[in-house]
Each structure stands twice: as C-alpha cells, then as structure tokens.
C-alpha cells in the first residue's frame, strides 16, 4: 500500500501557526491515529471599525460661531417682523380694521413658510452632494439680500398694490433660503462636535436664535419708545431690515473661512463610484420612519416656539390690549432667561439623554399651557412675567435638545437632504402658520384660550414622536465614525 507523506521541513516539525495536513498511517494495531485539532485558528473576517475622529476644539468653536450667527440673522428678521407686525400692516396693506391688517401681515409671514420645503428639497440634497459649508454660505447670501430688500420697499400709499407684492416676493426669497439653513447649520455643528458634547455645542445654535430675537425685539422696543407712531410708520420701520446687510457680510465671512465637516470629508474620500448621487425619492421613501419622527418633533418644537416668541407679543397688544412697550420688555426678559439656561440644558442632554429632556417639555406644555395662559390673561406685569417665564423654560427643553437630536435621525450620506425635507415640511404646515391660525381661531370662536389648546395638541404629537425615537446622546452619528475630544483619545 502506498502512503503519501508531506515533505519534511529541514528545521523540524511544522509550527502551530501554520498547520499542515496530517498523514493517515495505519498503526500496528490496525487502527487510525487520533488527530489533534490545530492549535491555531483562523479569525473570522469582520469589516474594519472606522477610525475615530479627534476633534480640534478651536475648529469646533469656530464652526459653532459661524452656524449660530447665521441662525441669529435669520431670526433677527423673524423677530423684527413679528414684533413690528402692527406697523407693517399699516405700511403695506390698505387701511381698514386692525385685525384685517394684522391677518394680512401674518399671511405674508406664513407665505414664506410655504416655499421652505422647496428650498429644503434644493439645498438639502445639494449639501449632501457638494458640501455643507458651500450651501450654508449660499443660504446666508440669500437671507441677507431678502431681508435687506424689505427695508427698501415703498409703502402702499406710494406704489399701491405693488408694495404688498414686493413684500411677498422678498419673504419668498427669505423662505426659500431658510429651507436650507436650520438643517444645514444643525448638521454642521453635529458633525463637528464630539459625541459626548454634541448636545452642549448644538444648544448654541438656538442660543443664536434667541440672540437674534433679542436683537430684533430690543431694537423695535427702543424704536417704539423713541419714535412717534407717525415716524415709525413713515421711516423708522425700515431700520431693522437694513441692518441685515452688514450682518450678512459678517456671517458670510465666517462661513467661508470654515472647512468641511469631518463626516462629510470622509464621505468625499470614498471613491466616486462608491458615493453615487442619492435620488430625492430615496431621501424620502428610504427614510420615511425617521422623517415621520422628525416631523413630529419639529411640530411641537416650532408650534411652541412661534407661539411664544412670535405670536405672544401681538397677542398681548392686539388681544389683551396690553401696553406695547411693556409687552415687548416681558418677552425680552423671557428670552434673556432662556439664553441663560440654554447651554446648561444642552449639557444636561449629554448627561441624561435627549429623550428625557424633550419628553419633559412635552409633558409641561400638556399640563401647564392653560395655567400659564390664565396667568398671562391676568394682565399684571408679575402674572404675565410668570406665565411667559414658565412657557419659556419649557421651550428650552426643545431648543436645547433638538439641534443634536434631529441630525442623529439620519445617516451621513442623506442627513442634510432628509433633515431639510422633514424639518421644513413640518415647519411650513404647523410652525410658521401658528400666528395666522391662532389669530383666525380666536376671531372665529372668540375663545381667548386657543393658544393654550393649540400648544397642548402639539405636545401630544411631540410626545408620541419621543416615545418612538431612539436615544442618541453619547453615540456616533449614523454612518459616521466615533468623534472624540483630544482628551478622550
């Protein structure tokens, strides 16, 4: 019988790390030898874990400043528009009832939100394709131009119906550019920030929002106190809008100095064949669950935001006949309180999670909206301050958590596009229309508690979204490598 043997190694028996075939020889007893298993095994092949990104603290701070300043400019305009709405109604719309003028002004305000989804569908996918930084620079230019243009429009008494038409056109430019602003800015900060501090850094985005509101409201308050009603209607109202030009130049300079986010840079580093253009349909149908969650969260966030910061000044003066200057000062105080709490609340979301903080805000609006509005309706400065302050602190639960929670719903390759679509559709349908809808509901029913009921309904929808969302605090963004601070490496 022929027995095949392996070739002998001159250095001795084979090493365990490189096992060789074991010969089969019949022993004298006629039995087959027992073959011992190899001492070394081949490890299974797993995909390589992405190399963590170590953030540069100085670069993160620059990114936060640039994103927050753009947001501040956007909401400076919205704040001014809301707080000076009564004056704008007199300037741009035919004389008639004060309610009709106010409704027309808020109608133009809401019209800008109708084109925001279109802006999101253009700028969002573009940001996923060519980069976040380039698109954010473009939206900054468009916002500044649209706001500055409002300050140059002649009044209705000068050019007639052309005045409201031009106002509407400028608002549409603002709305279109804003469609790519918030989603891009929150994505920009989220992709730059380390995982363990994403909530803290994201909270500064809404700090910029509040700063813009305070800047707009403060300027309107000073103008209202120093100028007569005739001067305010004649030329004073233009000043806040003309300021947008210099602000836009500063914001554009800061954004152009920034580099792309590490997450997007990693996507670009892949071969072009491995990074195909994502169809718009895939951004919607491929992410429909995350989009529904996004829309529910944005709904409660923006309904309460626009109710408190945009509608309440007009509610105090138009519905409750509250002194206009005192009403604006109360709102300014509430926003200053929110700004003070904002960074601490953002850090809290890093410690205990986004879900508990957002859920606390939903529960608060559900159970405290009616008591808070009853306090506001008392009319005294103390009661109005307490009611508005309570609503403001509840709103911080959203302003502190959402900039970090919303980008974490989507993977890197579609984050800007899908977030832009979900965010702007929800804002357009529910957030930006809040002043108009609530004013119309009060006019139709005569029920002055409509603002509370509206916020409670939004809180129920937001609570349902929180129930289904996953916790993202301290975890890498979907589709991105872990992001660490230099001290964590």
C-alpha positions as CSV (number, residue, x, y, z in Angstrom):
1,X,0.0,0.0,0.0
2,X,1.3,3.5,-0.9
3,X,1.2,6.1,1.8
4,X,1.7,9.7,0.8
5,X,3.6,11.8,3.3
6,X,4.1,15.6,3.4
7,X,7.6,16.8,2.7
8,X,9.9,17.0,5.7
9,X,10.9,20.5,6.9
10,X,14.6,20.8,7.5
11,X,14.0,22.8,10.7
12,X,11.8,20.3,12.4
13,X,8.1,19.8,12.8
14,X,5.6,22.3,11.4
15,X,4.7,25.3,13.7
16,X,1.3,25.6,15.2
17,X,0.7,28.9,13.4
18,X,0.9,27.1,10.0
19,X,-0.7,23.7,10.3
20,X,0.0,21.1,7.6
21,X,-2.1,18.1,6.5
22,X,-1.8,15.2,9.0
23,X,-0.8,11.9,7.3
24,X,-3.0,9.0,7.7
25,X,-1.0,5.9,8.7
26,X,-2.2,2.6,9.8
27,X,-0.6,1.7,13.1
28,X,0.4,-1.8,14.1
29,X,-2.9,-2.3,15.9
30,X,-4.7,-1.6,12.6
31,X,-6.4,1.5,14.0
32,X,-6.3,5.0,12.7
33,X,-4.3,7.5,14.8
34,X,-6.1,10.2,16.7
35,X,-5.6,13.6,15.0
36,X,-5.4,16.5,17.4
37,X,-7.1,19.7,16.3
38,X,-4.8,22.5,15.2
39,X,-3.7,24.8,18.0
40,X,-4.2,27.9,15.9
41,X,-7.4,29.0,14.2
42,X,-8.2,31.5,11.5
43,X,-10.1,34.5,12.8
44,X,-13.3,35.4,11.0
45,X,-13.2,38.5,8.8
46,X,-15.1,41.5,10.1
47,X,-15.4,44.9,8.5
48,X,-12.7,47.3,9.8
49,X,-14.1,49.6,12.5
50,X,-13.9,53.3,11.4
51,X,-11.0,55.2,12.9
52,X,-12.3,57.7,15.4
53,X,-12.2,61.4,14.6
54,X,-10.4,63.5,17.1
55,X,-11.9,67.0,17.1
56,X,-10.0,70.2,17.2
57,X,-11.6,72.4,20.0
58,X,-10.7,75.6,18.2
59,X,-12.2,74.4,15.0
60,X,-15.4,73.3,16.7
61,X,-15.8,76.7,18.4
62,X,-15.4,78.4,15.0
63,X,-18.0,76.1,13.4
64,X,-20.5,76.8,16.2
65,X,-20.0,80.6,16.0
66,X,-20.5,80.6,12.2
67,X,-23.6,78.5,12.3
68,X,-25.1,80.3,15.2
69,X,-24.5,83.7,13.7
70,X,-26.4,82.7,10.5
71,X,-29.2,81.5,12.6
72,X,-29.2,84.7,14.6
73,X,-29.5,86.8,11.5
74,X,-32.4,84.7,10.3
75,X,-34.3,85.0,13.5
76,X,-33.4,88.7,13.9
77,X,-35.6,89.2,10.8
78,X,-38.4,87.0,12.1
79,X,-38.3,88.7,15.4
80,X,-38.5,92.1,13.9
81,X,-41.2,91.1,11.6
82,X,-43.3,89.7,14.4
83,X,-42.8,92.5,16.9
84,X,-43.4,95.2,14.4
85,X,-46.3,93.4,12.7
86,X,-48.9,96.0,13.6
87,X,-46.8,98.8,12.0
88,X,-46.1,96.7,8.9
89,X,-49.8,96.2,8.5
90,X,-50.3,99.9,8.3
91,X,-47.4,100.4,5.8
92,X,-48.1,97.6,3.3
93,X,-51.9,97.0,3.4
94,X,-54.9,99.2,2.7
95,X,-56.4,101.0,5.7
96,X,-59.2,99.0,7.3
97,X,-59.7,97.1,10.5
98,X,-56.7,96.5,12.6
99,X,-57.4,92.7,12.7
100,X,-57.5,92.6,8.9
101,X,-54.2,94.4,8.6
102,X,-52.7,92.0,11.2
103,X,-54.0,89.0,9.4
104,X,-52.6,90.2,6.1
105,X,-49.2,90.8,7.7
106,X,-49.1,87.3,9.3
107,X,-50.3,85.9,5.9
108,X,-47.2,87.3,4.3
109,X,-45.2,85.9,7.2
110,X,-46.8,82.5,6.7
111,X,-46.3,82.6,2.9
112,X,-42.6,82.4,3.3
113,X,-43.0,79.1,5.0
114,X,-44.8,77.6,2.0
115,X,-41.7,77.7,-0.1
116,X,-39.4,76.4,2.7
117,X,-39.9,72.7,1.6
118,X,-38.9,73.7,-1.9
119,X,-35.7,75.3,-0.5
120,X,-35.1,72.2,1.6
121,X,-35.5,69.9,-1.5
122,X,-32.9,72.1,-3.4
123,X,-30.4,72.9,-0.7
124,X,-30.6,69.7,1.3
125,X,-29.5,67.3,-1.4
126,X,-27.1,69.9,-2.7
127,X,-25.5,70.0,0.7
128,X,-25.1,66.2,0.7
129,X,-23.5,66.4,-2.7
130,X,-21.2,69.4,-2.8
131,X,-20.7,70.1,0.9
132,X,-22.4,71.7,3.9
133,X,-20.1,74.7,4.0
134,X,-20.8,75.8,0.4
135,X,-24.5,75.6,0.8
136,X,-24.6,77.4,4.1
137,X,-22.6,80.3,2.5
138,X,-25.2,80.5,-0.3
139,X,-28.2,80.5,2.1
140,X,-26.5,83.3,4.1
141,X,-26.3,85.5,1.0
142,X,-29.9,84.9,0.0
143,X,-31.2,85.6,3.5
144,X,-29.3,88.8,3.8
145,X,-30.5,90.0,0.4
146,X,-34.1,89.2,1.1
147,X,-34.1,90.9,4.5
148,X,-32.3,94.0,3.2
149,X,-34.7,94.3,0.3
150,X,-37.7,94.6,2.6
151,X,-36.2,97.8,4.0
152,X,-36.2,99.3,0.6
153,X,-39.8,98.6,-0.5
154,X,-42.0,101.7,-0.9
155,X,-45.2,101.8,1.1
156,X,-48.7,101.1,-0.1
157,X,-49.6,104.8,-0.2
158,X,-46.6,105.3,-2.6
159,X,-47.0,102.4,-5.1
160,X,-50.3,100.8,-4.2
161,X,-50.7,97.1,-4.6
162,X,-47.1,96.7,-5.7
163,X,-46.0,97.2,-2.1
164,X,-47.5,94.0,-0.7
165,X,-46.5,92.1,-3.8
166,X,-42.8,93.1,-3.4
167,X,-43.1,92.3,0.3
168,X,-44.3,88.9,-0.5
169,X,-41.6,88.4,-3.1
170,X,-38.9,89.3,-0.5
171,X,-40.4,87.0,2.0
172,X,-40.4,84.1,-0.5
173,X,-36.7,84.6,-1.1
174,X,-36.1,84.5,2.6
175,X,-38.3,81.4,3.0
176,X,-36.6,79.6,0.1
177,X,-33.1,80.3,1.6
178,X,-34.2,79.3,5.1
179,X,-35.2,75.9,3.7
180,X,-31.5,75.0,3.7
181,X,-30.4,77.0,6.8
182,X,-31.5,75.3,10.0
183,X,-31.0,71.7,8.8
184,X,-27.6,72.7,7.4
185,X,-26.5,74.6,10.5
186,X,-27.6,71.8,12.9
187,X,-25.9,69.2,10.7
188,X,-22.8,71.3,10.5
189,X,-22.5,71.6,14.3
190,X,-23.5,67.9,14.9
191,X,-20.8,66.6,12.5
192,X,-18.1,68.8,14.0
193,X,-18.9,68.2,17.7
194,X,-17.5,65.3,19.8
195,X,-20.1,62.6,20.6
196,X,-20.1,63.2,24.3
197,X,-20.7,67.0,24.0
198,X,-23.0,67.2,20.9
199,X,-25.9,68.5,23.0
200,X,-23.9,71.3,24.6
201,X,-22.4,72.5,21.3
202,X,-25.7,72.1,19.5
203,X,-27.5,74.2,22.1
204,X,-25.5,77.3,20.9
205,X,-27.4,77.2,17.6
206,X,-30.6,78.1,19.4
207,X,-28.6,80.5,21.6
208,X,-28.0,82.3,18.3
209,X,-31.8,82.1,17.6
210,X,-32.6,83.8,20.9
211,X,-29.8,86.4,20.4
212,X,-31.4,87.2,17.1
213,X,-34.8,87.5,18.6
214,X,-33.5,89.7,21.4
215,X,-31.6,91.9,18.9
216,X,-34.7,92.3,16.8
217,X,-37.1,92.8,19.7
218,X,-34.7,95.1,21.6
219,X,-34.3,97.3,18.5
220,X,-38.1,97.5,18.0
221,X,-38.6,98.3,21.7
222,X,-36.1,101.2,21.5
223,X,-37.6,102.5,18.3
224,X,-41.1,102.3,19.8
225,X,-40.0,104.2,22.8
226,X,-38.1,106.9,21.0
227,X,-40.1,107.4,17.8
228,X,-43.6,108.7,17.4
229,X,-46.2,106.4,15.7
230,X,-46.1,108.6,12.6
231,X,-42.3,108.4,12.3
232,X,-42.3,104.7,12.9
233,X,-44.8,104.2,10.1
234,X,-43.1,106.7,7.8
235,X,-39.4,105.6,8.0
236,X,-38.5,104.0,11.3
237,X,-39.7,100.5,10.5
238,X,-37.0,100.3,7.7
239,X,-34.0,100.4,10.1
240,X,-34.1,96.9,11.4
241,X,-34.3,95.4,7.9
242,X,-31.5,97.5,6.5
243,X,-29.2,96.2,9.3
244,X,-29.3,92.8,7.8
245,X,-26.9,93.8,5.1
246,X,-23.8,94.3,7.3
247,X,-24.8,91.2,9.4
248,X,-25.0,89.1,6.3
249,X,-21.5,90.1,5.2
250,X,-20.0,89.2,8.6
251,X,-21.8,85.9,8.7
252,X,-20.7,85.1,5.1
253,X,-17.1,85.8,6.0
254,X,-17.1,83.5,9.0
255,X,-18.7,80.7,7.0
256,X,-16.3,81.0,4.1
257,X,-13.4,80.5,6.5
258,X,-14.6,77.1,7.7
259,X,-13.6,73.7,6.4
260,X,-16.0,70.9,5.6
261,X,-17.1,68.7,8.5
262,X,-15.1,65.5,9.2
263,X,-18.1,63.3,8.5
264,X,-18.7,64.8,5.0
265,X,-14.9,64.8,4.3
266,X,-14.9,61.1,5.0
267,X,-17.7,60.6,2.5
268,X,-15.9,62.6,-0.1
269,X,-12.7,60.5,0.5
270,X,-14.5,57.4,-0.8
271,X,-14.3,56.6,-4.5
272,X,-16.8,58.5,-6.6
273,X,-18.3,55.2,-7.8
274,X,-18.9,54.2,-4.2
275,X,-20.6,57.6,-3.4
276,X,-23.4,57.9,-6.1
277,X,-25.8,60.8,-6.1
278,X,-28.7,60.0,-3.8
279,X,-32.1,60.4,-5.6
280,X,-34.6,62.7,-3.9
281,X,-37.0,59.8,-3.8
282,X,-34.6,57.7,-1.7
283,X,-34.2,60.6,0.7
284,X,-37.9,60.4,1.4
285,X,-39.1,56.8,0.9
286,X,-35.8,55.3,2.1
287,X,-36.0,57.3,5.3
288,X,-39.8,57.5,5.9
289,X,-39.8,56.3,9.5
290,X,-37.1,58.8,10.5
291,X,-38.9,61.5,8.5
292,X,-42.2,60.9,10.5
293,X,-40.3,61.2,13.8
294,X,-38.6,64.3,12.6
295,X,-41.8,66.0,11.6
296,X,-43.4,65.1,14.9
297,X,-40.5,66.5,16.9
298,X,-40.3,69.6,14.8
299,X,-44.0,70.2,15.1
300,X,-44.0,70.5,18.9
301,X,-40.8,72.5,18.8
302,X,-41.9,75.1,16.3
303,X,-45.5,75.5,17.3
304,X,-44.5,76.3,20.9
305,X,-41.5,78.4,19.6
306,X,-43.6,80.6,17.3
307,X,-46.4,80.8,19.7
308,X,-44.2,82.2,22.5
309,X,-41.7,84.3,20.6
310,X,-43.6,85.4,17.5
311,X,-47.3,85.4,18.4
312,X,-47.4,86.4,22.1
313,X,-46.2,90.0,21.6
314,X,-49.1,90.6,19.2
315,X,-51.5,88.6,21.5
316,X,-50.6,90.8,24.4
317,X,-51.1,94.1,22.5
318,X,-53.8,93.1,20.0
319,X,-56.0,90.7,22.0
320,X,-55.3,91.7,25.6
321,X,-54.8,95.4,24.9
322,X,-51.6,95.2,26.9
323,X,-49.2,98.2,26.7
324,X,-47.0,97.5,23.6
325,X,-43.7,98.6,25.2
326,X,-44.3,96.6,28.4
327,X,-45.3,93.6,26.4
328,X,-42.1,93.6,24.4
329,X,-40.0,94.1,27.6
330,X,-41.6,91.0,29.1
331,X,-40.8,88.9,26.0
332,X,-37.2,90.3,26.1
333,X,-36.9,89.2,29.7
334,X,-38.2,85.7,28.9
335,X,-35.7,85.3,26.1
336,X,-32.8,86.5,28.2
337,X,-33.8,83.9,30.8
338,X,-33.9,81.2,28.1
339,X,-30.4,82.3,26.9
340,X,-29.1,81.9,30.4
341,X,-30.4,78.4,30.8
342,X,-29.7,77.2,27.2
343,X,-26.1,76.0,27.4
344,X,-26.7,74.2,30.8
345,X,-29.8,72.5,29.3
346,X,-27.8,71.4,26.3
347,X,-25.1,69.9,28.6
348,X,-27.9,68.2,30.6
349,X,-29.0,66.4,27.4
350,X,-25.5,65.0,27.1
351,X,-25.7,63.6,30.7
352,X,-29.2,62.2,30.9
353,X,-30.1,61.9,27.2
354,X,-32.2,63.8,24.6
355,X,-35.4,61.8,25.1
356,X,-36.0,62.6,28.8
357,X,-35.5,66.3,28.2
358,X,-37.8,66.5,25.2
359,X,-40.4,64.4,27.0
360,X,-40.3,66.7,30.0
361,X,-41.0,69.6,27.7
362,X,-44.0,67.9,26.0
363,X,-45.5,66.9,29.4
364,X,-45.0,70.5,30.6
365,X,-46.8,72.1,27.7
366,X,-49.6,69.5,28.0
367,X,-50.3,70.2,31.7
368,X,-49.2,73.8,32.1
369,X,-50.3,75.6,29.0
370,X,-53.7,76.5,30.4
371,X,-52.5,77.7,33.8
372,X,-49.7,79.7,32.2
373,X,-52.1,81.4,29.7
374,X,-54.6,82.2,32.6
375,X,-51.7,83.9,34.4
376,X,-50.9,85.9,31.3
377,X,-54.5,86.9,30.9
378,X,-54.5,88.4,34.4
379,X,-52.8,91.4,32.9
380,X,-50.5,92.4,35.7
381,X,-46.8,92.6,35.0
382,X,-46.0,89.9,37.6
383,X,-48.6,87.5,36.3
384,X,-47.6,88.0,32.7
385,X,-44.0,87.5,33.6
386,X,-44.6,84.3,35.5
387,X,-46.8,82.8,32.8
388,X,-44.4,83.7,30.0
389,X,-41.4,82.6,32.0
390,X,-42.9,79.2,32.6
391,X,-43.6,78.7,28.9
392,X,-40.1,79.9,28.1
393,X,-38.4,77.4,30.4
394,X,-40.5,74.6,28.9
395,X,-39.4,75.7,25.4
396,X,-35.8,75.4,26.5
397,X,-36.3,71.6,26.7
398,X,-36.7,71.7,22.9
399,X,-34.3,74.4,21.9
400,X,-31.5,72.7,23.9
401,X,-32.1,69.1,22.7
402,X,-33.4,69.4,19.1
403,X,-30.2,70.6,17.3
404,X,-28.4,67.4,18.5
405,X,-31.4,65.1,18.3
406,X,-32.6,65.8,14.8
407,X,-29.4,65.2,12.8
408,X,-29.0,61.9,14.6
409,X,-32.1,60.6,13.0
410,X,-30.4,60.2,9.6
411,X,-27.2,58.7,8.2
412,X,-24.4,60.9,6.9
413,X,-25.0,60.4,3.2
414,X,-28.6,61.8,3.3
415,X,-28.5,63.7,6.6
416,X,-28.7,67.2,5.1
417,X,-31.3,66.4,2.5
418,X,-33.6,64.2,4.6
419,X,-33.5,66.6,7.6
420,X,-34.1,69.6,5.4
421,X,-37.2,68.0,3.9
422,X,-38.7,66.7,7.1
423,X,-37.9,69.9,9.1
424,X,-39.2,72.3,6.5
425,X,-42.4,70.4,5.7
426,X,-43.3,70.3,9.4
427,X,-42.4,74.0,9.9
428,X,-44.4,75.1,6.9
429,X,-47.5,73.2,7.8
430,X,-47.6,73.8,11.5
431,X,-44.9,76.2,12.8
432,X,-44.9,79.2,10.6
433,X,-48.7,79.2,10.3
434,X,-49.1,79.3,14.1
435,X,-49.7,83.1,14.4
436,X,-52.1,83.1,11.5
437,X,-54.1,80.0,12.6
438,X,-54.4,81.0,16.2
439,X,-55.4,84.6,15.3
440,X,-58.1,83.2,12.9
441,X,-59.3,80.7,15.6
442,X,-59.7,83.4,18.1
443,X,-61.5,85.6,15.6
444,X,-63.9,82.7,14.7
445,X,-64.6,81.4,18.2
446,X,-64.0,84.3,20.4
447,X,-62.1,81.9,22.7
448,X,-59.0,83.6,24.1
449,X,-57.7,80.3,25.4
450,X,-57.0,79.0,21.8
451,X,-53.2,79.5,22.2
452,X,-53.1,77.0,25.1
453,X,-55.2,74.4,23.3
454,X,-53.0,74.7,20.3
455,X,-49.9,74.1,22.3
456,X,-51.4,71.1,24.1
457,X,-52.3,69.4,20.9
458,X,-48.8,69.9,19.6
459,X,-47.4,68.5,22.9
460,X,-49.4,65.2,22.4
461,X,-48.0,64.8,18.9
462,X,-44.5,65.5,20.1
463,X,-44.8,63.1,23.0
464,X,-45.7,60.3,20.6
465,X,-42.6,61.0,18.5
466,X,-40.4,60.9,21.6
467,X,-41.9,57.5,22.5
468,X,-40.6,56.0,19.2
469,X,-37.3,57.8,18.8
470,X,-34.0,56.2,19.8
471,X,-31.6,57.8,22.3
472,X,-28.6,59.3,20.6
473,X,-26.7,61.0,23.4
474,X,-23.1,60.0,23.6
475,X,-23.2,57.8,20.5
476,X,-21.7,58.3,17.0
477,X,-24.0,59.8,14.3
478,X,-25.4,57.1,12.0
479,X,-23.0,56.4,9.2
480,X,-20.1,58.4,10.8
481,X,-17.1,57.3,12.7
482,X,-16.9,58.0,16.5
483,X,-16.0,61.6,17.3
484,X,-13.8,62.1,20.3
485,X,-12.3,65.1,22.1
486,X,-8.5,65.2,22.2
487,X,-8.6,64.4,25.9
488,X,-10.5,61.2,25.3
489,X,-8.0,59.7,22.8
